[in-house]
């Protein structure tokens, strides 16, 4: 029996690990005749709306990222339905918000498996998503 995962959200940060997770999302979508929503987040922690020089810089970055994401999606998701999403903000919060808005049936994302001091200092985006997501999260650990 197939899982009912038709709307799969796959956050991508251009790291090899996240691209590997995109393959996992693609395989699940193939099994369920689903759609993969490829999400890229420009990690901005401050409100830049009143600072035009930063808004322009971020818009240029978003356009560059969208081109990269489109090429990646065409390569990894050629035989599937897919959509590119790009957002700004704190990654864990944005992932949960986008999953709620879609609404997503599943989030497939990488976890880097940090431990000890690195986890304490950086915390884990995957862990925060797991706590706040409105749907199941498949956290894939890659070496």
Backbone torsions as a table, in degrees:
resi	resn	phi	psi	omega
1	UNK	NA	133.8	-179.9
2	UNK	-82.9	150.1	174.8
3	UNK	-74.7	153.5	-178.4
4	UNK	-84.8	44.6	-176.7
5	UNK	-94.6	92.1	-178.5
6	UNK	-97.4	-30.7	-176.5
7	UNK	-117.3	99.9	-172.4
8	UNK	-108.7	122.0	178.6
9	UNK	-95.3	126.2	-178.0
10	UNK	-126.4	98.1	175.7
11	UNK	-68.1	135.1	-178.3
12	UNK	-129.9	131.2	177.3
13	UNK	-118.5	17.4	179.3
14	UNK	72.2	2.4	174.7
15	UNK	-75.4	148.0	179.1
16	UNK	-55.3	-36.6	-179.0
17	UNK	-64.7	-42.4	-179.5
18	UNK	-70.4	-31.3	176.2
19	UNK	-68.8	-33.4	175.5
20	UNK	-66.0	-38.2	176.6
21	UNK	-66.4	-30.6	176.4
22	UNK	-62.4	-36.1	175.2
23	UNK	-63.1	-41.1	177.2
24	UNK	-61.9	-44.7	178.0
25	UNK	-61.5	-40.8	179.3
26	UNK	-62.7	-43.1	179.2
27	UNK	-62.7	-41.3	177.4
28	UNK	-65.2	-39.8	179.1
29	UNK	-65.1	-39.4	178.3
30	UNK	-61.7	-41.3	-178.5
31	UNK	-68.7	-23.8	-173.2
32	UNK	-119.8	13.1	-176.5
33	UNK	49.9	49.5	-174.6
34	UNK	-103.5	-179.4	178.2
35	UNK	-117.7	136.3	176.9
36	UNK	-102.4	125.9	175.5
37	UNK	-102.5	109.5	-177.1
38	UNK	-90.1	115.3	-175.7
39	UNK	-109.6	128.3	171.6
40	UNK	-120.6	137.1	-177.1
41	UNK	-118.9	128.3	169.6
42	UNK	-86.2	111.9	-173.4
43	UNK	-74.5	97.2	179.2
44	UNK	-118.2	124.4	-177.6
45	UNK	-101.6	-1.4	179.6
46	UNK	-124.2	157.4	177.4
47	UNK	-80.5	116.4	-176.3
48	UNK	-105.5	9.1	-175.5
49	UNK	-60.3	-30.4	179.6
50	UNK	-90.3	6.8	-177.5
51	UNK	-123.4	88.6	-172.8
52	UNK	-56.6	-34.0	-179.0
53	UNK	-63.7	-35.7	178.5
54	UNK	-76.7	-37.1	178.5
55	UNK	-60.7	-45.3	178.9
56	UNK	-62.1	-43.9	178.9
57	UNK	-60.7	-45.2	-179.3
58	UNK	-67.3	-39.2	177.8
59	UNK	-62.3	-42.0	176.9
60	UNK	-62.3	-42.0	178.8
61	UNK	-63.5	-42.0	178.3
62	UNK	-60.3	-41.3	179.0
63	UNK	-64.3	-42.5	177.6
64	UNK	-62.7	-45.4	-179.9
65	UNK	-63.2	-40.2	179.8
66	UNK	-61.7	-40.5	177.5
67	UNK	-62.6	-44.8	178.1
68	UNK	-61.9	-44.8	-178.5
69	UNK	-63.7	-39.5	178.9
70	UNK	-62.5	-43.3	177.9
71	UNK	-63.0	-42.9	179.2
72	UNK	-63.5	-45.0	-179.4
73	UNK	-63.3	-41.8	178.6
74	UNK	-62.0	-35.3	-179.6
75	UNK	-75.4	-47.0	-172.6
76	UNK	-92.7	-20.9	-172.8
77	UNK	-124.6	26.3	-172.3
78	UNK	-54.2	-38.3	-175.4
79	UNK	-95.8	13.8	-176.0
80	UNK	-122.1	166.2	168.8
81	UNK	-82.8	133.2	179.8
82	UNK	-148.8	160.7	178.8
83	UNK	-145.9	142.0	178.5
84	UNK	-95.7	133.3	175.6
85	UNK	-126.4	134.3	173.9
86	UNK	-132.1	136.7	-174.9
87	UNK	-138.6	167.5	174.1
88	UNK	-122.4	148.2	174.9
89	UNK	136.4	-173.6	177.0
90	UNK	-67.5	123.3	-171.5
91	UNK	-51.2	-49.5	-176.7
92	UNK	-61.9	-42.3	179.8
93	UNK	-66.2	-43.3	-178.3
94	UNK	-64.9	-41.7	179.3
95	UNK	-59.1	-47.5	179.6
96	UNK	-63.7	-40.8	180.0
97	UNK	-65.2	-44.7	179.7
98	UNK	-64.7	-40.9	178.2
99	UNK	-60.9	-36.6	178.3
100	UNK	-69.9	-44.2	-177.4
101	UNK	-65.9	-36.4	-172.7
102	UNK	-57.6	-53.3	-17.0
103	UNK	-76.4	141.7	179.6
104	UNK	-84.8	147.3	174.2
105	UNK	-89.9	-23.9	-176.1
106	UNK	-158.9	142.7	171.2
107	UNK	-111.1	127.8	176.3
108	UNK	-114.4	115.8	-177.2
109	UNK	-143.9	160.9	179.9
110	UNK	-84.0	148.1	166.5
111	UNK	-124.4	134.8	-176.5
112	UNK	-86.3	-6.1	175.1
113	UNK	65.3	35.3	178.1
114	UNK	-66.4	148.1	179.5
115	UNK	-133.0	165.2	172.6
116	UNK	61.2	-135.0	-174.5
117	UNK	-63.3	-38.7	179.8
118	UNK	-60.3	-41.5	179.3
119	UNK	-68.8	-38.8	179.8
120	UNK	-64.7	-44.4	-177.4
121	UNK	-73.3	-49.7	-174.3
122	UNK	-88.3	-19.1	-169.0
123	UNK	52.5	-178.8	-173.8
124	UNK	-120.3	121.1	176.3
125	UNK	-60.5	-44.5	-179.4
126	UNK	-59.5	-41.7	179.9
127	UNK	-63.2	-43.0	179.1
128	UNK	-66.6	-36.0	176.7
129	UNK	-65.8	-44.5	178.5
130	UNK	-55.3	-37.8	-178.8
131	UNK	-72.9	-29.6	-170.7
132	UNK	-115.2	-3.7	-175.0
133	UNK	-69.9	144.4	178.2
134	UNK	-86.6	3.2	-176.3
135	UNK	-146.9	172.7	176.5
136	UNK	-60.6	149.7	178.7
137	UNK	-123.3	126.3	172.9
138	UNK	-101.0	104.0	-179.3
139	UNK	-95.4	113.8	-175.9
140	UNK	-102.2	124.4	-179.8
141	UNK	-93.9	126.7	178.1
142	UNK	-119.3	147.2	179.2
143	UNK	-82.4	NA	NA
